[in-house]
Amino acid sequence: SRATASRCGTFKISGGHLGWAAVWELLLGRPFDLVLEDAQIIGPDGQVAFAAARLDATVTVRGAPFRVVLSDVVMAHGRWRLALLPHAIGTAAAFRAVPEEGRARCLDAFAMRKPGPPGRRAGSIVIQNLQFRDVDVDLAFPTWELELGRANADGSLSAGGEGPPLLFEVRDVVAAAGALRIGRRGDAWTARVPFDAVDIPYVGVTTAHPSDLVLEVAAAGTGRARLAGRA
């Protein structure tokens, strides 16, 4: 709680356990094994950005600036939401520092896009070798949105720090069901197309192109209709 008090989001853990030597390894900055139960990251708008009934990982904690590295992560039975929306609070807001004007400003989308005070060193979290197991995924953008139910995939993620606020890669996504929204919410011509099964080889935002999201769909089907392509 102390480590994340300066973030706009709310970070919760209901339970878990550490390896027997975790305290010494934590003090020495060495990796240690960790199991978390009912872990959640909730944005300032109340939307769940991350939730897992169980999370297994090897953890390394570093200071000055604060940095958490999780490797060999297994995320089971949860939810991951990535929302990048202009003039609205998105997923990255949970990891941003509380504005100098106070926590209430975390709900101001404009304040969330302003650079922080000069000289402030932001904390960060890095997740390496991540495995999704039975996870609901929601990727929400202005003109389209992809929802996946009970997805299995491999990936990585980083948030905070001095670079782009959020980078991630997810590979070999297989989901039991899903839906694609085409068009802006509320527009008369906007369509929402359900899928019976989804196969996505890759979706991500990388350091080389931090403002672009790449989505590759191998197959998404509903009835006799099939969708495939790259955006």
TORKOL-4160 file (C-alpha; in steps of 0.2 Angstrom, whole numbers, padded with zeros to 4 digits, m for minus):
231
<pt num="1" X="0000" Y="0000" Z="0000"/>
<pt num="2" X="0014" Y="0012" Z="0004"/>
<pt num="3" X="0023" Y="0008" Z="m0012"/>
<pt num="4" X="0008" Y="0012" Z="m0023"/>
<pt num="5" X="0001" Y="0027" Z="m0013"/>
<pt num="6" X="0007" Y="0039" Z="m0025"/>
<pt num="7" X="m0002" Y="0031" Z="m0040"/>
<pt num="8" X="m0020" Y="0035" Z="m0045"/>
<pt num="9" X="m0026" Y="0017" Z="m0046"/>
<pt num="10" X="m0030" Y="0006" Z="m0031"/>
<pt num="11" X="m0020" Y="m0010" Z="m0029"/>
<pt num="12" X="m0027" Y="m0024" Z="m0019"/>
<pt num="13" X="m0021" Y="m0041" Z="m0013"/>
<pt num="14" X="m0033" Y="m0053" Z="m0003"/>
<pt num="15" X="m0020" Y="m0066" Z="0001"/>
<pt num="16" X="m0005" Y="m0076" Z="m0004"/>
<pt num="17" X="0012" Y="m0083" Z="0002"/>
<pt num="18" X="0031" Y="m0081" Z="0000"/>
<pt num="19" X="0046" Y="m0092" Z="m0001"/>
<pt num="20" X="0054" Y="m0095" Z="0016"/>
<pt num="21" X="0069" Y="m0084" Z="0012"/>
<pt num="22" X="0059" Y="m0070" Z="0004"/>
<pt num="23" X="0062" Y="m0057" Z="0017"/>
<pt num="24" X="0081" Y="m0058" Z="0015"/>
<pt num="25" X="0080" Y="m0059" Z="m0004"/>
<pt num="26" X="0069" Y="m0044" Z="m0004"/>
<pt num="27" X="0081" Y="m0034" Z="0007"/>
<pt num="28" X="0096" Y="m0039" Z="m0004"/>
<pt num="29" X="0086" Y="m0035" Z="m0021"/>
<pt num="30" X="0086" Y="m0053" Z="m0026"/>
<pt num="31" X="0072" Y="m0063" Z="m0034"/>
<pt num="32" X="0059" Y="m0073" Z="m0024"/>
<pt num="33" X="0044" Y="m0084" Z="m0027"/>
<pt num="34" X="0027" Y="m0076" Z="m0024"/>
<pt num="35" X="0009" Y="m0082" Z="m0025"/>
<pt num="36" X="m0005" Y="m0070" Z="m0024"/>
<pt num="37" X="m0023" Y="m0073" Z="m0022"/>
<pt num="38" X="m0037" Y="m0061" Z="m0028"/>
<pt num="39" X="m0025" Y="m0048" Z="m0034"/>
<pt num="40" X="m0033" Y="m0032" Z="m0042"/>
<pt num="41" X="m0028" Y="m0016" Z="m0050"/>
<pt num="42" X="m0043" Y="m0004" Z="m0051"/>
<pt num="43" X="m0042" Y="0013" Z="m0061"/>
<pt num="44" X="m0047" Y="0030" Z="m0053"/>
<pt num="45" X="m0064" Y="0028" Z="m0063"/>
<pt num="46" X="m0068" Y="0012" Z="m0054"/>
<pt num="47" X="m0064" Y="0000" Z="m0069"/>
<pt num="48" X="m0055" Y="m0016" Z="m0066"/>
<pt num="49" X="m0039" Y="m0015" Z="m0076"/>
<pt num="50" X="m0032" Y="m0031" Z="m0069"/>
<pt num="51" X="m0038" Y="m0045" Z="m0058"/>
<pt num="52" X="m0033" Y="m0063" Z="m0055"/>
<pt num="53" X="m0039" Y="m0076" Z="m0044"/>
<pt num="54" X="m0022" Y="m0083" Z="m0043"/>
<pt num="55" X="m0005" Y="m0076" Z="m0048"/>
<pt num="56" X="0011" Y="m0086" Z="m0047"/>
<pt num="57" X="0027" Y="m0076" Z="m0051"/>
<pt num="58" X="0046" Y="m0074" Z="m0047"/>
<pt num="59" X="0048" Y="m0056" Z="m0040"/>
<pt num="60" X="0062" Y="m0044" Z="m0039"/>
<pt num="61" X="0060" Y="m0027" Z="m0031"/>
<pt num="62" X="0072" Y="m0012" Z="m0033"/>
<pt num="63" X="0072" Y="0005" Z="m0026"/>
<pt num="64" X="0077" Y="0023" Z="m0032"/>
<pt num="65" X="0066" Y="0023" Z="m0042"/>
<pt num="66" X="0054" Y="0010" Z="m0036"/>
<pt num="67" X="0053" Y="m0004" Z="m0048"/>
<pt num="68" X="0045" Y="m0021" Z="m0048"/>
<pt num="69" X="0049" Y="m0035" Z="m0060"/>
<pt num="70" X="0039" Y="m0051" Z="m0061"/>
<pt num="71" X="0045" Y="m0065" Z="m0071"/>
<pt num="72" X="0038" Y="m0083" Z="m0076"/>
<pt num="73" X="0021" Y="m0076" Z="m0071"/>
<pt num="74" X="0005" Y="m0087" Z="m0072"/>
<pt num="75" X="m0011" Y="m0077" Z="m0071"/>
<pt num="76" X="m0026" Y="m0088" Z="m0069"/>
<pt num="77" X="m0045" Y="m0085" Z="m0069"/>
<pt num="78" X="m0045" Y="m0066" Z="m0070"/>
<pt num="79" X="m0048" Y="m0050" Z="m0081"/>
<pt num="80" X="m0037" Y="m0039" Z="m0090"/>
<pt num="81" X="m0043" Y="m0022" Z="m0098"/>
<pt num="82" X="m0033" Y="m0011" Z="m0109"/>
<pt num="83" X="m0043" Y="0005" Z="m0113"/>
<pt num="84" X="m0034" Y="0019" Z="m0123"/>
<pt num="85" X="m0048" Y="0033" Z="m0125"/>
<pt num="86" X="m0046" Y="0051" Z="m0129"/>
<pt num="87" X="m0055" Y="0063" Z="m0117"/>
<pt num="88" X="m0058" Y="0049" Z="m0105"/>
<pt num="89" X="m0049" Y="0039" Z="m0091"/>
<pt num="90" X="m0040" Y="0024" Z="m0098"/>
<pt num="91" X="m0030" Y="0010" Z="m0091"/>
<pt num="92" X="m0013" Y="0019" Z="m0090"/>
<pt num="93" X="m0021" Y="0031" Z="m0077"/>
<pt num="94" X="m0020" Y="0018" Z="m0064"/>
<pt num="95" X="m0001" Y="0018" Z="m0065"/>
<pt num="96" X="0001" Y="0037" Z="m0066"/>
<pt num="97" X="0007" Y="0048" Z="m0051"/>
<pt num="98" X="m0007" Y="0058" Z="m0042"/>
<pt num="99" X="m0007" Y="0076" Z="m0049"/>
<pt num="100" X="0000" Y="0089" Z="m0037"/>
<pt num="101" X="m0018" Y="0096" Z="m0036"/>
<pt num="102" X="m0024" Y="0081" Z="m0027"/>
<pt num="103" X="m0031" Y="0063" Z="m0030"/>
<pt num="104" X="m0048" Y="0071" Z="m0036"/>
<pt num="105" X="m0038" Y="0076" Z="m0052"/>
<pt num="106" X="m0035" Y="0058" Z="m0056"/>
<pt num="107" X="m0053" Y="0058" Z="m0064"/>
<pt num="108" X="m0048" Y="0073" Z="m0075"/>
<pt num="109" X="m0042" Y="0065" Z="m0092"/>
<pt num="110" X="m0033" Y="0081" Z="m0096"/>
<pt num="111" X="m0023" Y="0081" Z="m0080"/>
<pt num="112" X="m0018" Y="0063" Z="m0083"/>
<pt num="113" X="m0010" Y="0068" Z="m0100"/>
<pt num="114" X="0001" Y="0082" Z="m0093"/>
<pt num="115" X="0019" Y="0078" Z="m0089"/>
<pt num="116" X="0023" Y="0076" Z="m0071"/>
<pt num="117" X="0034" Y="0088" Z="m0061"/>
<pt num="118" X="0052" Y="0090" Z="m0067"/>
<pt num="119" X="0064" Y="0079" Z="m0057"/>
<pt num="120" X="0051" Y="0067" Z="m0050"/>
<pt num="121" X="0056" Y="0049" Z="m0054"/>
<pt num="122" X="0041" Y="0038" Z="m0057"/>
<pt num="123" X="0040" Y="0020" Z="m0051"/>
<pt num="124" X="0037" Y="0006" Z="m0063"/>
<pt num="125" X="0031" Y="m0012" Z="m0065"/>
<pt num="126" X="0038" Y="m0025" Z="m0078"/>
<pt num="127" X="0030" Y="m0042" Z="m0081"/>
<pt num="128" X="0040" Y="m0055" Z="m0091"/>
<pt num="129" X="0035" Y="m0072" Z="m0098"/>
<pt num="130" X="0017" Y="m0070" Z="m0093"/>
<pt num="131" X="0005" Y="m0084" Z="m0096"/>
<pt num="132" X="m0014" Y="m0080" Z="m0097"/>
<pt num="133" X="m0025" Y="m0095" Z="m0091"/>
<pt num="134" X="m0044" Y="m0093" Z="m0093"/>
<pt num="135" X="m0043" Y="m0074" Z="m0093"/>
<pt num="136" X="m0056" Y="m0062" Z="m0099"/>
<pt num="137" X="m0048" Y="m0048" Z="m0110"/>
<pt num="138" X="m0055" Y="m0031" Z="m0116"/>
<pt num="139" X="m0046" Y="m0020" Z="m0128"/>
<pt num="140" X="m0055" Y="m0004" Z="m0129"/>
<pt num="141" X="m0051" Y="0010" Z="m0142"/>
<pt num="142" X="m0061" Y="0025" Z="m0149"/>
<pt num="143" X="m0066" Y="0017" Z="m0165"/>
<pt num="144" X="m0066" Y="m0002" Z="m0160"/>
<pt num="145" X="m0065" Y="m0014" Z="m0146"/>
<pt num="146" X="m0061" Y="m0032" Z="m0144"/>
<pt num="147" X="m0068" Y="m0043" Z="m0130"/>
<pt num="148" X="m0061" Y="m0060" Z="m0127"/>
<pt num="149" X="m0069" Y="m0073" Z="m0115"/>
<pt num="150" X="m0058" Y="m0086" Z="m0106"/>
<pt num="151" X="m0043" Y="m0083" Z="m0116"/>
<pt num="152" X="m0026" Y="m0092" Z="m0115"/>
<pt num="153" X="m0010" Y="m0083" Z="m0121"/>
<pt num="154" X="0008" Y="m0078" Z="m0118"/>
<pt num="155" X="0014" Y="m0061" Z="m0116"/>
<pt num="156" X="0024" Y="m0047" Z="m0107"/>
<pt num="157" X="0019" Y="m0029" Z="m0100"/>
<pt num="158" X="0028" Y="m0014" Z="m0093"/>
<pt num="159" X="0020" Y="0001" Z="m0085"/>
<pt num="160" X="0026" Y="0017" Z="m0078"/>
<pt num="161" X="0044" Y="0023" Z="m0077"/>
<pt num="162" X="0052" Y="0036" Z="m0088"/>
<pt num="163" X="0047" Y="0029" Z="m0105"/>
<pt num="164" X="0030" Y="0027" Z="m0113"/>
<pt num="165" X="0016" Y="0024" Z="m0099"/>
<pt num="166" X="0011" Y="0007" Z="m0105"/>
<pt num="167" X="0019" Y="m0006" Z="m0117"/>
<pt num="168" X="0014" Y="m0024" Z="m0119"/>
<pt num="169" X="0014" Y="m0039" Z="m0131"/>
<pt num="170" X="0002" Y="m0054" Z="m0131"/>
<pt num="171" X="0005" Y="m0069" Z="m0142"/>
<pt num="172" X="m0004" Y="m0085" Z="m0147"/>
<pt num="173" X="m0021" Y="m0079" Z="m0140"/>
<pt num="174" X="m0035" Y="m0093" Z="m0141"/>
<pt num="175" X="m0052" Y="m0088" Z="m0134"/>
<pt num="176" X="m0068" Y="m0098" Z="m0131"/>
<pt num="177" X="m0079" Y="m0083" Z="m0137"/>
<pt num="178" X="m0078" Y="m0064" Z="m0140"/>
<pt num="179" X="m0085" Y="m0049" Z="m0149"/>
<pt num="180" X="m0078" Y="m0035" Z="m0160"/>
<pt num="181" X="m0086" Y="m0017" Z="m0159"/>
<pt num="182" X="m0083" Y="m0007" Z="m0175"/>
<pt num="183" X="m0087" Y="0011" Z="m0173"/>
<pt num="184" X="m0088" Y="0024" Z="m0159"/>
<pt num="185" X="m0099" Y="0020" Z="m0145"/>
<pt num="186" X="m0116" Y="0028" Z="m0147"/>
<pt num="187" X="m0115" Y="0031" Z="m0166"/>
<pt num="188" X="m0130" Y="0025" Z="m0176"/>
<pt num="189" X="m0119" Y="0015" Z="m0188"/>
<pt num="190" X="m0108" Y="0006" Z="m0174"/>
<pt num="191" X="m0109" Y="m0013" Z="m0175"/>
<pt num="192" X="m0105" Y="m0026" Z="m0162"/>
<pt num="193" X="m0100" Y="m0043" Z="m0170"/>
<pt num="194" X="m0100" Y="m0059" Z="m0159"/>
<pt num="195" X="m0087" Y="m0073" Z="m0162"/>
<pt num="196" X="m0089" Y="m0091" Z="m0157"/>
<pt num="197" X="m0070" Y="m0094" Z="m0157"/>
<pt num="198" X="m0055" Y="m0083" Z="m0159"/>
<pt num="199" X="m0036" Y="m0086" Z="m0164"/>
<pt num="200" X="m0025" Y="m0071" Z="m0163"/>
<pt num="201" X="m0006" Y="m0073" Z="m0166"/>
<pt num="202" X="m0001" Y="m0056" Z="m0160"/>
<pt num="203" X="m0007" Y="m0040" Z="m0152"/>
<pt num="204" X="0004" Y="m0027" Z="m0144"/>
<pt num="205" X="0012" Y="m0010" Z="m0142"/>
<pt num="206" X="0031" Y="m0009" Z="m0143"/>
<pt num="207" X="0045" Y="0003" Z="m0139"/>
<pt num="208" X="0048" Y="0005" Z="m0157"/>
<pt num="209" X="0030" Y="0012" Z="m0160"/>
<pt num="210" X="0023" Y="0016" Z="m0143"/>
<pt num="211" X="0008" Y="0026" Z="m0150"/>
<pt num="212" X="0002" Y="0012" Z="m0162"/>
<pt num="213" X="m0006" Y="m0005" Z="m0158"/>
<pt num="214" X="m0003" Y="m0020" Z="m0169"/>
<pt num="215" X="m0017" Y="m0033" Z="m0170"/>
<pt num="216" X="m0015" Y="m0049" Z="m0181"/>
<pt num="217" X="m0031" Y="m0060" Z="m0182"/>
<pt num="218" X="m0028" Y="m0078" Z="m0189"/>
<pt num="219" X="m0046" Y="m0083" Z="m0188"/>
<pt num="220" X="m0062" Y="m0076" Z="m0179"/>
<pt num="221" X="m0078" Y="m0085" Z="m0183"/>
<pt num="222" X="m0097" Y="m0084" Z="m0180"/>
<pt num="223" X="m0109" Y="m0095" Z="m0190"/>
<pt num="224" X="m0102" Y="m0096" Z="m0208"/>
<pt num="225" X="m0093" Y="m0079" Z="m0207"/>
<pt num="226" X="m0075" Y="m0078" Z="m0205"/>
<pt num="227" X="m0063" Y="m0063" Z="m0201"/>
<pt num="228" X="m0044" Y="m0063" Z="m0203"/>
<pt num="229" X="m0032" Y="m0049" Z="m0206"/>
<pt num="230" X="m0019" Y="m0037" Z="m0198"/>
<pt num="231" X="m0022" Y="m0019" Z="m0192"/>
